[in-house]
Amino acid sequence: IPLLYETGGEKFCDRVVVVACSPKVQLSRLRKRTSVTSAEAKQMIGSQMLLEEKIRRADHVVWNNGDRTSLMEQARFLVASWQGQTWMKK
């Protein structure tokens, strides 16, 4: 969910997974997706909560600097680690 922490939406979630990537990858993907200038993309990224803070607050972090196969492997590992666990926060 975009801007989950910025809008206080995490209080409605039992767990939060932050999908993170390097600043270089983030900038490249944003520019490709939105066709904005580098300066505009940096401004958009700068208006969000720092990645370090999102990671600190997250229950889990998945790194997405690579391809979809790598992302899927991490997602499968994360889901497997949840097998048999309760989803309710204590």
C-alpha positions in Angstrom: 0.0 0.0 0.0 1.7 3.3 -1.0 2.2 5.7 1.9 1.0 3.1 4.4 3.0 4.6 7.3 2.5 8.2 6.2 -1.3 7.8 6.4 -1.3 5.7 9.6 -2.6 2.7 7.8 -0.3 0.3 9.6 -2.7 0.3 12.6 -5.1 -1.7 10.4 -2.5 -4.4 9.5 -1.5 -7.4 11.5 1.9 -7.4 9.9 3.7 -5.1 7.6 6.1 -6.2 4.8 8.2 -3.4 3.4 9.4 -4.0 -0.2 12.6 -2.0 -0.5 15.2 -1.3 -3.2 18.3 0.8 -3.5 17.8 4.6 -4.1 19.3 4.2 -7.6 16.8 1.4 -8.5 13.9 3.4 -6.9 14.8 6.5 -8.9 15.1 4.6 -12.2 11.8 2.7 -11.7 9.9 5.9 -10.8 11.2 7.8 -13.8 10.4 4.9 -16.1 6.9 4.4 -14.7 5.9 8.1 -14.5 8.0 9.8 -17.2 9.0 12.6 -14.7 12.4 14.4 -14.7 15.1 13.2 -12.3 14.5 16.3 -10.2 10.8 15.7 -9.9 11.4 12.0 -9.1 13.8 13.0 -6.3 11.3 15.4 -4.9 8.6 12.7 -4.9 10.9 10.3 -3.1 12.0 13.0 -0.7 8.5 13.7 0.3 8.1 10.1 1.6 9.2 8.7 4.9 12.9 7.6 4.9 13.4 4.0 3.9 15.4 3.4 7.0 12.4 4.4 9.1 10.1 2.2 7.1 12.5 -0.7 7.6 12.7 0.0 11.4 8.9 -0.2 11.7 8.4 -3.2 9.4 7.8 -6.7 10.6 9.6 -8.0 7.5 11.6 -6.5 4.7 11.9 -7.9 1.2 14.6 -6.5 -1.0 13.6 -5.9 -4.7 16.8 -4.8 -6.4 16.7 -7.7 -8.8 14.3 -9.4 -11.1 10.8 -10.8 -10.5 12.2 -14.4 -10.0 14.3 -13.2 -7.1 11.4 -11.3 -5.6 9.1 -14.3 -5.9 11.7 -16.5 -4.2 11.8 -14.1 -1.2 8.0 -13.9 -1.1 7.8 -17.7 -1.0 10.4 -17.9 1.7 8.5 -15.3 3.8 5.1 -17.1 3.3 6.7 -20.4 4.3 8.1 -18.8 7.4 4.6 -17.8 8.4 3.1 -21.3 8.0 1.5 -22.3 11.2 1.8 -18.9 12.8 -1.1 -16.8 13.9 -1.7 -13.6 12.0 -3.0 -11.7 15.0 -0.7 -9.3 16.8 -0.3 -9.9 20.5 
